[in-house]
């Protein structure tokens, strides 16, 4: 299916952007045929700005881009749904979404990934995560290995708290390792979904 821009006198149709990982609705904009084509070609969301009367790539000034993961068209061919990976905050207010955050389901693991990414890109002397990134990939991988062993040891006993604590430590350090390698849980999710569909 292709979007039908002729349904609107201005040649614009709404484009809803959804976080590809958390499924949270991030924002709504409008696209004309040129903006849609640019979005497809560059894999980065571009709208037609009605206030600026020109194409506008989200993040062109702030650097908070929306990297396209997939594009869907509704059954009437007059609404676009884009699943994207947000780079930084989405709303001009600094929020992660343009909609009221209190009304949006929050995915804590995604929030944690954002914090880890921030510690990677904006190092702090007081941050344990920043210190791991500074020590390099070998140290991070070593920590994942240590936490995995500790989890296995606790799995043999019946202390629920220690087992869950070690599981949390392993997951936390694995998220750091993923970030260090330039990946996220959404990449792991894609691999698992591909395996499941076979």
Backbone as a printed PyTorch tensor [residue, N CA C, xyz], in Angstrom:
tensor([[[  0.8350,  -1.2010,   0.0000],
         [  0.0000,   0.0000,   0.0000],
         [  0.8690,   1.2490,   0.0000]],

        [[  0.3550,   2.2790,  -0.6350],
         [  1.0410,   3.5600,  -0.6780],
         [  0.1130,   4.6330,  -0.1240]],

        [[  0.6570,   5.6320,   0.5690],
         [ -0.2060,   6.7050,   1.0760],
         [ -0.8150,   7.5060,  -0.0630]],

        [[ -2.0880,   7.8780,   0.1170],
         [ -2.8050,   8.6590,  -0.8960],
         [ -2.8610,  10.1130,  -0.4430]],

        [[ -1.9380,  10.9100,  -0.9440],
         [ -1.8520,  12.3080,  -0.5410],
         [ -2.9170,  13.1710,  -1.2080]],

        [[ -3.6110,  12.6180,  -2.2090],
         [ -4.6350,  13.3960,  -2.9190],
         [ -5.9050,  13.5700,  -2.0950]],

        [[ -6.0320,  12.8340,  -0.9900],
         [ -7.2420,  12.9360,  -0.1660],
         [ -7.3190,  14.2640,   0.5760]],

        [[ -6.1810,  14.9320,   0.7210],
         [ -6.1530,  16.2200,   1.4060],
         [ -5.9000,  17.3250,   0.3890]],

        [[ -6.6340,  18.4580,   0.4760],
         [ -6.4150,  19.5580,  -0.4620],
         [ -4.9820,  20.0840,  -0.4210]],

        [[ -4.3570,  20.0080,   0.7620],
         [ -2.9760,  20.4830,   0.9000],
         [ -1.9610,  19.4040,   0.5390]],

        [[ -2.4490,  18.1940,   0.2800],
         [ -1.5370,  17.0960,  -0.0300],
         [ -0.8040,  16.5790,   1.1860]],

        [[ -1.4060,  16.7850,   2.3720],
         [ -0.7840,  16.3660,   3.6280],
         [ -1.6140,  15.2930,   4.3090]],

        [[ -0.9550,  14.3130,   4.8840],
         [ -1.6500,  13.3200,   5.6920],
         [ -0.9060,  13.1490,   7.0120]],

        [[ -1.6220,  12.7710,   8.0880],
         [ -0.9810,  12.6360,   9.3980],
         [ -0.0120,  11.4580,   9.4450]],

        [[  1.0780,  11.6790,  10.1860],
         [  2.0760,  10.6360,  10.4020],
         [  2.2990,  10.4980,  11.9020]],

        [[  1.9090,   9.3550,  12.4430],
         [  2.0710,   9.0710,  13.8670],
         [  3.4150,   8.3710,  14.0570]],

        [[  4.1820,   8.8260,  15.0480],
         [  5.4760,   8.1980,  15.3250],
         [  5.3960,   7.4700,  16.6660]],

        [[  5.7890,   6.2050,  16.6380],
         [  5.7220,   5.3410,  17.8080],
         [  7.1180,   4.7960,  18.0980]],

        [[  7.4700,   4.7190,  19.3750],
         [  8.7590,   4.1520,  19.7660],
         [  8.7680,   2.6690,  19.3960]],

        [[  9.7270,   2.2620,  18.5870],
         [  9.7590,   0.8740,  18.1080],
         [ 10.0320,  -0.1180,  19.2200]],

        [[ 10.6070,   0.3620,  20.3130],
         [ 10.9360,  -0.5400,  21.4120],
         [  9.8210,  -0.6040,  22.4480]],

        [[  9.3500,   0.5610,  22.8940],
         [  8.3620,   0.5930,  23.9740],
         [  6.9270,   0.6350,  23.4820]],

        [[  6.7230,   0.9530,  22.1950],
         [  5.4000,   1.1180,  21.5820],
         [  4.6900,   2.3940,  22.0600]],

        [[  5.3820,   3.2540,  22.7950],
         [  4.7980,   4.5220,  23.2460],
         [  4.6490,   5.4440,  22.0420]],

        [[  3.4930,   6.1110,  21.9340],
         [  3.2800,   7.0940,  20.8700],
         [  4.0790,   8.3430,  21.2150]],

        [[  4.9600,   8.7520,  20.3100],
         [  5.8810,   9.8470,  20.5810],
         [  5.3610,  11.2000,  20.1080]],

        [[  4.8420,  11.2360,  18.8930],
         [  4.3880,  12.5170,  18.3520],
         [  3.5460,  12.3050,  17.1030]],

        [[  2.9440,  13.4040,  16.6490],
         [  2.1620,  13.4080,  15.4130],
         [  2.6510,  14.5630,  14.5580]],

        [[  2.8690,  14.3010,  13.2950],
         [  3.2350,  15.3520,  12.3540],
         [  2.4910,  15.1190,  11.0520]],

        [[  2.8240,  15.9080,  10.0360],
         [  2.1770,  15.7580,   8.7350],
         [  3.2390,  15.5740,   7.6620]],

        [[  2.8980,  14.7590,   6.6750],
         [  3.8170,  14.5130,   5.5680],
         [  3.1230,  14.7860,   4.2380]],

        [[  3.8990,  15.3280,   3.3060],
         [  3.4630,  15.3250,   1.9210],
         [  4.2740,  14.2410,   1.2140]],

        [[  4.0790,  14.0810,  -0.0820],
         [  4.7530,  12.9980,  -0.8050],
         [  6.2690,  13.1340,  -0.7240]],

        [[  6.7560,  14.3720,  -0.7840],
         [  8.2020,  14.6000,  -0.7450],
         [  8.7950,  14.2310,   0.6160]],

        [[  8.0990,  14.6090,   1.6890],
         [  8.5720,  14.2740,   3.0440],
         [  8.5680,  12.7590,   3.2510]],

        [[  7.5310,  12.1020,   2.7380],
         [  7.4310,  10.6480,   2.8690],
         [  8.5860,   9.9690,   2.1360]],

        [[  8.8810,  10.4430,   0.9290],
         [  9.9620,   9.8600,   0.1410],
         [ 11.3190,  10.0630,   0.8200]],

        [[ 11.5110,  11.2660,   1.3480],
         [ 12.7710,  11.5730,   2.0510],
         [ 12.9210,  10.6880,   3.2900]],

        [[ 11.8200,  10.4920,   4.0140],
         [ 11.8350,   9.6300,   5.1970],
         [ 12.2040,   8.2030,   4.8140]],

        [[ 11.6280,   7.7130,   3.7340],
         [ 11.9380,   6.3600,   3.2690],
         [ 13.3990,   6.2270,   2.8420]],

        [[ 13.8830,   7.2140,   2.1100],
         [ 15.2370,   7.1460,   1.5570],
         [ 16.3120,   7.2500,   2.6380]],

        [[ 16.0930,   8.1700,   3.5890],
         [ 17.1310,   8.4620,   4.5770],
         [ 16.9580,   7.6960,   5.8860]],

        [[ 15.8110,   7.0060,   6.0320],
         [ 15.5230,   6.2540,   7.2660],
         [ 15.5370,   7.1540,   8.4920]],

        [[ 15.1190,   8.3890,   8.3160],
         [ 15.0580,   9.3710,   9.3930],
         [ 13.7930,  10.2030,   9.1520]],

        [[ 12.9850,  10.3860,  10.1950],
         [ 11.6620,  10.9950,  10.0070],
         [ 11.7730,  12.4510,   9.5710]],

        [[ 11.1160,  12.7540,   8.4620],
         [ 10.9890,  14.1200,   7.9400],
         [  9.5170,  14.4330,   7.7560]],

        [[  9.0990,  15.5660,   8.2690],
         [  7.7160,  16.0250,   8.1220],
         [  7.6630,  17.1970,   7.1550]],

        [[  6.4250,  17.5840,   6.7990],
         [  6.2270,  18.8820,   6.1650],
         [  5.7200,  19.8060,   7.2570]],

        [[  6.5050,  20.8240,   7.5710],
         [  6.1370,  21.7660,   8.6260],
         [  5.1540,  22.7910,   8.0790]],

        [[  3.9640,  22.8110,   8.6600],
         [  2.9560,  23.7810,   8.2190],
         [  3.3110,  25.1880,   8.6590]],

        [[  4.0020,  25.3210,   9.7830],
         [  4.3780,  26.6580,  10.2610],
         [  5.5680,  27.2230,   9.4700]],

        [[  6.4990,  26.3430,   9.0940],
         [  7.6720,  26.7960,   8.3350],
         [  7.4460,  26.7180,   6.8260]],

        [[  6.3940,  26.0020,   6.4450],
         [  6.0400,  25.8110,   5.0360],
         [  7.1930,  25.1950,   4.2270]],

        [[  7.7920,  24.1670,   4.8290],
         [  8.9040,  23.4690,   4.1660],
         [  9.0870,  22.1000,   4.8080]],

        [[  9.9330,  21.2830,   4.1690],
         [ 10.2820,  20.0030,   4.7740],
         [ 11.0870,  20.2620,   6.0430]],

        [[ 10.8400,  19.4370,   7.0530],
         [ 11.5220,  19.5780,   8.3400],
         [ 11.8730,  18.1990,   8.8680]],

        [[ 13.1730,  17.9220,   8.9390],
         [ 13.6320,  16.6580,   9.5160],
         [ 13.6770,  16.8100,  11.0200]],

        [[ 12.9290,  15.9650,  11.7180],
         [ 12.9060,  16.0290,  13.1800],
         [ 14.3290,  15.8570,  13.7120]],

        [[ 14.7920,  16.8610,  14.4810],
         [ 16.1320,  16.7970,  15.0450],
         [ 17.1770,  17.5440,  14.2460]],

        [[ 16.7680,  18.2110,  13.1530],
         [ 17.7560,  18.8860,  12.3140],
         [ 18.5100,  19.9870,  13.0620]],

        [[ 17.8870,  20.5530,  14.0900],
         [ 18.5670,  21.5660,  14.8970],
         [ 19.0230,  21.0030,  16.2410]],

        [[ 18.2010,  20.1820,  16.8720],
         [ 18.5040,  19.6680,  18.2200],
         [ 19.4160,  18.4430,  18.2040]],

        [[ 19.4240,  17.7150,  17.0790],
         [ 20.1520,  16.4500,  17.0330],
         [ 19.3390,  15.2860,  17.5650]],

        [[ 18.0820,  15.5680,  17.9890],
         [ 17.2060,  14.5180,  18.5270],
         [ 16.3990,  13.8920,  17.3860]],

        [[ 17.0650,  13.0840,  16.5950],
         [ 16.4480,  12.4940,  15.4140],
         [ 15.5250,  11.3260,  15.7700]],

        [[ 14.7210,  10.9390,  14.8130],
         [ 13.8860,   9.7450,  14.9100],
         [ 14.3210,   8.8080,  13.7930]],

        [[ 15.0460,   7.7560,  14.1400],
         [ 15.5400,   6.8080,  13.1470],
         [ 14.4720,   5.7620,  12.8530]],

        [[ 14.1290,   5.6380,  11.5950],
         [ 13.0110,   4.7910,  11.1660],
         [ 13.3580,   3.3110,  11.2530]],

        [[ 12.4530,   2.5590,  11.8910],
         [ 12.5730,   1.1010,  11.9390],
         [ 11.6010,   0.4510,  10.9470]],

        [[ 10.3790,   0.9870,  10.8820],
         [  9.4000,   0.4610,   9.9290],
         [  8.3280,   1.5130,   9.6440]],

        [[  7.6570,   1.3640,   8.5060],
         [  6.5940,   2.2920,   8.1050],
         [  5.3650,   1.4750,   7.7200]],

        [[  4.2270,   1.8380,   8.3000],
         [  2.9610,   1.1750,   7.9920],
         [  1.9550,   2.2120,   7.4840]],

        [[  1.0930,   1.7800,   6.5870],
         [  0.0240,   2.6450,   6.0680],
         [ -1.3060,   2.0400,   6.4910]],

        [[ -2.2570,   2.8750,   6.9120],
         [ -3.5400,   2.3320,   7.3690],
         [ -4.3880,   1.8560,   6.1930]],

        [[ -5.5150,   1.2320,   6.4990],
         [ -6.3470,   0.5900,   5.4850],
         [ -6.9600,   1.5760,   4.4900]],

        [[ -7.0770,   2.8520,   4.8660],
         [ -7.6290,   3.8650,   3.9610],
         [ -6.5420,   4.6070,   3.1920]],

        [[ -5.3040,   4.2440,   3.4380],
         [ -4.1520,   4.8670,   2.7720],
         [ -4.0200,   6.3630,   3.0480]],

        [[ -4.5430,   6.8080,   4.2050],
         [ -4.4640,   8.2450,   4.4790],
         [ -3.8810,   8.5670,   5.8570]],

        [[ -3.2370,   7.5810,   6.4750],
         [ -2.5220,   7.8060,   7.7340],
         [ -1.2750,   6.9260,   7.7410]],

        [[ -0.1770,   7.5040,   8.2100],
         [  1.1010,   6.7890,   8.2560],
         [  1.4590,   6.5010,   9.7140]],

        [[  1.9200,   5.2870,   9.9700],
         [  2.4370,   4.9320,  11.2930],
         [  3.9040,   4.5750,  11.1270]],

        [[  4.7410,   5.3430,  11.8160],
         [  6.1830,   5.1030,  11.7440],
         [  6.6750,   4.5970,  13.0930]],

        [[  7.3210,   3.4540,  13.0740],
         [  7.9620,   2.9510,  14.2820],
         [  9.4230,   3.3610,  14.1890]],

        [[  9.8700,   4.1030,  15.2020],
         [ 11.1960,   4.7040,  15.1230],
         [ 11.9570,   4.5550,  16.4260]],

        [[ 13.2530,   4.7070,  16.3220],
         [ 14.1340,   4.7200,  17.4960],
         [ 14.4910,   6.1800,  17.7750]],

        [[ 14.0110,   6.7450,  18.9000],
         [ 14.3090,   8.1450,  19.1860],
         [ 15.7480,   8.3320,  19.6580]],

        [[ 16.3860,   9.3560,  19.1260],
         [ 17.7240,   9.7360,  19.5790],
         [ 17.5540,  10.9940,  20.4270]],

        [[ 17.5270,  10.8290,  21.7400],
         [ 17.2840,  11.9610,  22.6330],
         [ 15.8080,  12.1840,  22.8640]],

        [[ 15.4850,  13.3250,  23.4850],
         [ 14.0920,  13.6450,  23.7800],
         [ 13.3450,  13.9570,  22.4900]],

        [[ 12.0290,  13.7660,  22.5130],
         [ 11.2220,  13.9690,  21.3170],
         [ 10.5320,  15.3320,  21.3160]],

        [[  9.9320,  15.6800,  22.4410],
         [  9.1520,  16.9140,  22.5130],
         [ 10.0590,  18.1330,  22.7030]],

        [[  9.5900,  19.2970,  22.2030],
         [ 10.3690,  20.5310,  22.3670],
         [ 10.4770,  20.9440,  23.8400]],

        [[  9.6290,  20.3400,  24.6920],
         [  9.6830,  20.6350,  26.1280],
         [ 10.8020,  19.8520,  26.8170]],

        [[ 11.3930,  18.9030,  26.0840],
         [ 12.4230,  18.0510,  26.6680],
         [ 11.9020,  16.7010,  27.1120]],

        [[ 10.5890,  16.4810,  26.9620],
         [  9.9780,  15.2120,  27.3610],
         [ 10.2310,  14.1380,  26.3000]],

        [[ 10.0580,  12.8860,  26.7080],
         [ 10.2730,  11.7690,  25.7910],
         [  9.1410,  11.6170,  24.7850]],

        [[  7.9990,  12.1990,  25.0720],
         [  6.8460,  12.1240,  24.1790],
         [  6.0960,  13.4540,  24.2050]],

        [[  5.4170,  13.7660,  23.1030],
         [  4.6480,  15.0170,  23.0360],
         [  3.3090,  14.8950,  23.7540]],

        [[  2.9630,  13.6850,  24.1830],
         [  1.7020,  13.4720,  24.8780],
         [  1.9420,  13.4270,  26.3840]],

        [[  0.8900,  13.6180,  27.1450],
         [  0.9960,  13.6520,  28.5950],
         [  1.6320,  12.3650,  29.1040]],

        [[  2.8210,  12.4670,  29.6760],
         [  3.5520,  11.2770,  30.1120],
         [  2.7950,  10.4710,  31.1620]],

        [[  1.9570,  11.1270,  31.9550],
         [  1.2250,  10.4120,  32.9980],
         [  0.2130,   9.4440,  32.4120]],

        [[ -0.1420,   9.6730,  31.1430],
         [ -1.1340,   8.8130,  30.5070],
         [ -0.4970,   7.7600,  29.6010]],

        [[  0.8250,   7.6700,  29.6510],
         [  1.5410,   6.7460,  28.7790],
         [  2.2130,   5.6650,  29.6140]],

        [[  2.0450,   4.4200,  29.1950],
         [  2.7060,   3.3210,  29.9040],
         [  4.2130,   3.4790,  29.7670]],

        [[  4.9180,   3.3370,  30.8740],
         [  6.3650,   3.5270,  30.8740],
         [  7.0670,   2.1740,  30.8780]],

        [[  8.1070,   2.0650,  30.0930],
         [  8.9020,   0.8600,  30.0340],
         [ 10.2100,   1.1450,  30.7620]],

        [[ 10.3700,   0.6000,  31.9590],
         [ 11.5320,   0.9370,  32.7740],
         [ 12.8460,   0.5180,  32.1240]],

        [[ 12.8530,  -0.6400,  31.4460],
         [ 14.0950,  -1.0690,  30.8140],
         [ 14.5360,  -0.0870,  29.7440]],

        [[ 13.5790,   0.4840,  29.0220],
         [ 13.9130,   1.5020,  28.0190],
         [ 14.4630,   2.7490,  28.6890]],

        [[ 13.8530,   3.1150,  29.8140],
         [ 14.3590,   4.2670,  30.5680],
         [ 15.7810,   3.9950,  31.0380]],

        [[ 16.0250,   2.7780,  31.4990],
         [ 17.3550,   2.4090,  31.9700],
         [ 18.3680,   2.4610,  30.8260]],

        [[ 17.9530,   2.0040,  29.6580],
         [ 18.8340,   2.0870,  28.4910],
         [ 19.1860,   3.5400,  28.1730]],

        [[ 18.2130,   4.4280,  28.3290],
         [ 18.4670,   5.8600,  28.0720],
         [ 19.4820,   6.4010,  29.0740]],

        [[ 19.3340,   6.0160,  30.3370],
         [ 20.2690,   6.4730,  31.3700],
         [ 21.6810,   5.9720,  31.0530]],

        [[ 21.7850,   4.7000,  30.6800],
         [ 23.0870,   4.1160,  30.3420],
         [ 23.7050,   4.8510,  29.1580]],

        [[ 22.8850,   5.1340,  28.1460],
         [ 23.3680,   5.8710,  26.9780],
         [ 23.8590,   7.2570,  27.3570]],

        [[ 23.1330,   7.9010,  28.2700],
         [ 23.5300,   9.2300,  28.7250],
         [ 24.8660,   9.1780,  29.4620]],

        [[ 25.0440,   8.1380,  30.2930],
         [ 26.3060,   7.9930,  31.0340],
         [ 27.4700,   7.7030,  30.0770]],

        [[ 27.1410,   7.0700,  28.9630],
         [ 28.1660,   6.7690,  27.9500],
         [ 28.5650,   8.0430,  27.1980]],

        [[ 27.5610,   8.8300,  26.8150],
         [ 27.8060,  10.0140,  25.9900],
         [ 28.1790,  11.2510,  26.8010]],

        [[ 27.7970,  11.2770,  28.0700],
         [ 28.1030,  12.4050,  28.9550],
         [ 28.7290,  11.8740,  30.2470]],

        [[ 29.9830,  11.4420,  30.1770],
         [ 30.6260,  10.7870,  31.3320],
         [ 30.6490,  11.6650,  32.5760]],

        [[ 30.5140,  11.0050,  33.7140],
         [ 30.6000,  11.6750,  35.0050],
         [ 31.5560,  10.9060,  35.9040]],

        [[ 32.3920,  11.6280,  36.6260],
         [ 33.3490,  10.9860,  37.5300],
         [ 32.6490,  10.2170,  38.6500]],

        [[ 31.4070,  10.6020,  38.9400],
         [ 30.6720,   9.9870,  40.0420],
         [ 29.8380,   8.7870,  39.5950]],

        [[ 29.8410,   8.4840,  38.2990],
         [ 28.9870,   7.4250,  37.7550],
         [ 29.7420,   6.1060,  37.5920]],

        [[ 29.1860,   5.0530,  38.1920],
         [ 29.7500,   3.7100,  38.0320],
         [ 29.7030,   3.2790,  36.5650]],

        [[ 28.5840,   3.5930,  35.8900],
         [ 28.4270,   3.2060,  34.4820],
         [ 29.4670,   3.9080,  33.6180]],

        [[ 29.6570,   5.2020,  33.8410],
         [ 30.6740,   5.9520,  33.0850],
         [ 32.0620,   5.3460,  33.2940]],

        [[ 32.3430,   4.9430,  34.5300],
         [ 33.6670,   4.3660,  34.8280],
         [ 33.8670,   3.0590,  34.0700]],

        [[ 32.8000,   2.2800,  33.9130],
         [ 32.9150,   1.0330,  33.1420],
         [ 33.2010,   1.3290,  31.6680]],

        [[ 32.4870,   2.3030,  31.1110],
         [ 32.7270,   2.6680,  29.7110],
         [ 34.1730,   3.1450,  29.5170]],

        [[ 34.6830,   3.8800,  30.4800],
         [ 36.0520,   4.3830,  30.3760],
         [ 37.0720,   3.2590,  30.4440]],

        [[ 36.7500,   2.1680,  31.1530],
         [ 37.6780,   1.0380,  31.2660],
         [ 37.6810,   0.1700,  30.0130]],

        [[ 36.6530,   0.3090,  29.1800],
         [ 36.6510,  -0.3810,  27.8920],
         [ 35.8490,  -1.6670,  27.8480]],

        [[ 35.7430,  -2.2020,  26.6390],
         [ 34.8760,  -3.3440,  26.3560],
         [ 35.3040,  -4.5960,  27.1180]],

        [[ 36.6120,  -4.7960,  27.2930],
         [ 37.0730,  -6.0050,  27.9890],
         [ 36.5860,  -6.0340,  29.4350]],

        [[ 36.6590,  -4.8920,  30.1050],
         [ 36.2050,  -4.8200,  31.4950],
         [ 34.7000,  -5.0170,  31.5870]],

        [[ 33.9720,  -4.4290,  30.6470],
         [ 32.5080,  -4.5760,  30.6530],
         [ 32.1320,  -6.0360,  30.4330]],

        [[ 32.7670,  -6.6720,  29.4610],
         [ 32.4910,  -8.0890,  29.1770],
         [ 32.8530,  -8.9630,  30.3800]],

        [[ 33.9500,  -8.6190,  31.0390],
         [ 34.3620,  -9.3640,  32.2320],
         [ 33.2950,  -9.2730,  33.3230]],

        [[ 32.7250,  -8.0670,  33.5110],
         [ 31.6830,  -7.8860,  34.5290],
         [ 30.4530,  -8.7220,  34.1990]],

        [[ 30.0960,  -8.7980,  32.9220],
         [ 28.9490,  -9.6220,  32.5240],
         [ 29.2180, -11.0830,  32.8690]],

        [[ 30.4370, -11.5330,  32.5920],
         [ 30.8050, -12.9100,  32.9190],
         [ 30.7450, -13.1820,  34.4090]],

        [[ 31.2620, -12.2470,  35.2010],
         [ 31.2360, -12.4090,  36.6590],
         [ 29.8040, -12.4850,  37.1780]],

        [[ 28.9460, -11.5950,  36.6710],
         [ 27.5580, -11.5830,  37.1320],
         [ 26.8230, -12.8550,  36.7040]],

        [[ 27.1530, -13.3780,  35.5240],
         [ 26.5230, -14.6190,  35.0580],
         [ 26.8820, -15.7830,  35.9820]],

        [[ 28.1460, -15.8610,  36.3640],
         [ 28.5880, -16.9250,  37.2770],
         [ 27.8770, -16.8040,  38.6240]],

        [[ 27.7860, -15.5690,  39.1310],
         [ 27.1280, -15.3520,  40.4220],
         [ 25.6450, -15.7430,  40.3640]],

        [[ 25.0050, -15.4900,  39.2230],
         [ 23.6010, -15.8730,  39.0640],
         [ 23.4550, -17.3930,  39.0710]],

        [[ 24.3460, -18.0670,  38.3730],
         [ 24.3060, -19.5340,  38.3320],
         [ 24.4690, -20.1100,  39.7350]],

        [[ 25.3810, -19.5460,  40.5130],
         [ 25.6000, -20.0210,  41.8850],
         [ 24.3420, -19.8430,  42.7230]],

        [[ 23.7130, -18.6690,  42.6170],
         [ 22.5000, -18.4020,  43.4010],
         [ 21.3230, -19.2500,  42.9290]],

        [[ 21.3210, -19.6380,  41.6520],
         [ 20.2190, -20.4530,  41.1180],
         [ 20.1790, -21.8260,  41.7750]],

        [[ 21.3110, -22.2760,  42.2950],
         [ 21.3860, -23.6030,  42.9210],
         [ 20.8100, -23.6000,  44.3290]],

        [[ 20.6900, -22.3950,  44.9230],
         [ 20.1430, -22.2830,  46.2770],
         [ 18.6780, -21.8510,  46.2160]],

        [[ 18.0950, -21.6410,  47.3840],
         [ 16.6820, -21.2690,  47.4370],
         [ 16.4540, -19.8820,  48.0310]],

        [[ 17.4570, -19.0150,  47.9020],
         [ 17.3090, -17.6520,  48.4030],
         [ 16.7690, -16.7740,  47.2780]],

        [[ 15.4690, -16.5290,  47.3060],
         [ 14.8130, -15.8000,  46.2210],
         [ 15.3910, -14.4060,  46.0340]],

        [[ 15.6480, -13.7020,  47.1310],
         [ 16.1590, -12.3290,  47.0310],
         [ 17.5300, -12.2970,  46.3640]],

        [[ 18.4360, -13.1690,  46.8040],
         [ 19.7730, -13.1910,  46.2110],
         [ 19.7130, -13.5780,  44.7350]],

        [[ 18.8410, -14.5260,  44.4060],
         [ 18.6980, -14.9480,  43.0100],
         [ 18.2320, -13.7780,  42.1330]],

        [[ 17.2130, -13.0520,  42.6000],
         [ 16.6920, -11.9130,  41.8280],
         [ 17.6960, -10.7660,  41.7800]],

        [[ 18.4120, -10.5600,  42.8790],
         [ 19.4500,  -9.5150,  42.8970],
         [ 20.5320,  -9.7980,  41.8600]],

        [[ 20.9850, -11.0370,  41.8190],
         [ 22.0440, -11.3910,  40.8670],
         [ 21.5190, -11.3430,  39.4250]],

        [[ 20.2540, -11.7290,  39.2430],
         [ 19.6490, -11.6350,  37.9130],
         [ 19.5720, -10.1850,  37.4470]],

        [[ 19.2400,  -9.2910,  38.3650],
         [ 19.1710,  -7.8620,  38.0520],
         [ 20.5560,  -7.3220,  37.7090]],

        [[ 21.5630,  -7.7520,  38.4720],
         [ 22.9390,  -7.3150,  38.2020],
         [ 23.3860,  -7.7660,  36.8120]],

        [[ 23.0510,  -9.0020,  36.4580],
         [ 23.4410,  -9.5260,  35.1480],
         [ 22.7680,  -8.7390,  34.0260]],

        [[ 21.4670,  -8.5100,  34.1610],
         [ 20.7400,  -7.7790,  33.1260],
         [ 21.2770,  -6.3580,  32.9890]],

        [[ 21.5350,  -5.7120,  34.1220],
         [ 22.0580,  -4.3480,  34.1160],
         [ 23.3930,  -4.2730,  33.3660]],

        [[ 24.3000,  -5.1830,  33.6700],
         [ 25.6090,  -5.1620,  33.0130],
         [ 25.5130,  -5.5900,  31.5490]],

        [[ 24.5400,  -6.4430,  31.2400],
         [ 24.3300,  -6.8170,  29.8320],
         [ 23.8480,  -5.6150,  29.0290]],

        [[ 22.9900,  -4.7880,  29.6190],
         [ 22.5400,  -3.5660,  28.9430],
         [ 23.7190,  -2.6350,  28.6670]],

        [[ 24.6490,  -2.5700,  29.6160],
         [ 25.8420,  -1.7440,  29.4180],
         [ 26.6830,  -2.3100,  28.2730]],

        [[ 26.8300,  -3.6310,  28.2380],
         [ 27.5930,  -4.2750,  27.1640],
         [ 26.9430,  -4.0250,  25.8020]],

        [[ 25.6140,  -4.1520,  25.7520],
         [ 24.9060,  -3.8770,  24.4950],
         [ 25.1870,  -2.4520,  24.0220]],

        [[ 25.0910,  -1.4950,  24.9440],
         [ 25.3340,  -0.0950,  24.5970],
         [ 26.7650,   0.1160,  24.1250]],

        [[ 27.7110,  -0.5320,  24.7910],
         [ 29.1230,  -0.3960,  24.4110],
         [ 29.3650,  -0.9120,  22.9970]],

        [[ 28.5930,  -1.9210,  22.6010],
         [ 28.7270,  -2.4940,  21.2600],
         [ 27.8620,  -1.7780,  20.2210]],

        [[ 27.0800,  -0.7820,  20.6930],
         [ 26.2330,  -0.0190,  19.7630],
         [ 24.8820,  -0.6350,  19.4940]],

        [[ 24.4190,  -1.4920,  20.4070],
         [ 23.1280,  -2.1550,  20.2390],
         [ 22.2100,  -1.8460,  21.4120]],

        [[ 20.9650,  -2.3310,  21.3160],
         [ 20.0010,  -2.1640,  22.3980],
         [ 19.1370,  -3.4130,  22.4890]],

        [[ 18.2520,  -3.4370,  23.4800],
         [ 17.3520,  -4.5880,  23.6340],
         [ 16.4520,  -4.7750,  22.4140]],

        [[ 16.1560,  -3.6890,  21.7100],
         [ 15.3020,  -3.8150,  20.5220],
         [ 15.9910,  -4.6680,  19.4540]],

        [[ 17.3190,  -4.6130,  19.3810],
         [ 18.0530,  -5.4560,  18.4220],
         [ 17.9650,  -6.9270,  18.8200]],

        [[ 18.0410,  -7.1930,  20.1220],
         [ 17.8940,  -8.5650,  20.6180],
         [ 16.4700,  -9.0580,  20.3580]],

        [[ 15.5190,  -8.1620,  20.5730],
         [ 14.1080,  -8.5150,  20.3480],
         [ 13.8760,  -8.9260,  18.8930]],

        [[ 14.5120,  -8.2290,  17.9520],
         [ 14.3510,  -8.5570,  16.5300],
         [ 14.8810,  -9.9540,  16.2320]],

        [[ 16.0260, -10.2910,  16.8200],
         [ 16.6120, -11.6170,  16.5990],
         [ 15.6800, -12.7000,  17.1350]],

        [[ 15.1580, -12.4710,  18.3410],
         [ 14.2540, -13.4540,  18.9490],
         [ 12.9650, -13.5960,  18.1520]],

        [[ 12.4400, -12.4650,  17.6640],
         [ 11.2100, -12.5130,  16.8600],
         [ 11.4500, -13.2570,  15.5480]],

        [[ 12.6280, -13.0440,  14.9420],
         [ 12.9510, -13.7330,  13.6990],
         [ 13.0570, -15.2300,  13.9280]],

        [[ 13.6510, -15.6200,  15.0420],
         [ 13.7580, -17.0480,  15.3650],
         [ 12.3830, -17.6550,  15.6230]],

        [[ 11.5430, -16.8960,  16.3120],
         [ 10.2110, -17.3820,  16.6590],
         [  9.3380, -17.6030,  15.4230]],

        [[  9.5580, -16.7720,  14.3920],
         [  8.7090, -16.8380,  13.1970],
         [  9.1020, -17.9680,  12.2550]],

        [[ 10.2550, -18.6190,  12.5230],
         [ 10.7020, -19.7090,  11.6420],
         [  9.8910, -20.9690,  11.8640]]])
